[in-house]
Amino acid sequence: MDSTELWRLAVIIGLTVVTVLTRSFFYISKKPWNLPRWTRRGLHYAPIAALAAVVIPETVMTQGHLIETWADARLFAVAAGATWFFWRRGKGQAVLGTIVTGMAVYLPLHMGLGW
């Protein structure tokens, strides 16, 4: 092994240790953790914040600019996924069905038509 491979191995092991420690921090303590009420209330907004920060810009923007055409597979995939989700909400498998439906619309349009 040369020094580059040893360095990569050391980085991977180091990142693994850091990840395990930070994720198991709450389990290491013997006394139970109780989140403050304001934190629990704030966590209710995390999914919508993730949508606003990640999913929505990725859907409506390309290279930092709003898309200018309807010939974009992402728009149709989002519409199909949202339709599936609201149709199946509360009936189980809504999230998985949303992903499958969105990808079933996105892939043919993107790969087949080049959108």
Secondary structure as GFF3:
##gff-version 3
##sequence-region A 1 115
A	DSSP	alpha_helix	3	28	.	.	.	ID=ss1
A	DSSP	alpha_helix	37	43	.	.	.	ID=ss2
A	DSSP	alpha_helix	46	50	.	.	.	ID=ss3
A	DSSP	pi_helix	51	55	.	.	.	ID=ss4
A	DSSP	alpha_helix	56	60	.	.	.	ID=ss5
A	DSSP	beta_strand	61	62	.	.	.	ID=ss6
A	DSSP	beta_strand	65	66	.	.	.	ID=ss7
A	DSSP	alpha_helix	73	88	.	.	.	ID=ss8
A	DSSP	alpha_helix	94	107	.	.	.	ID=ss9
A	DSSP	pi_helix	108	112	.	.	.	ID=ss10
###
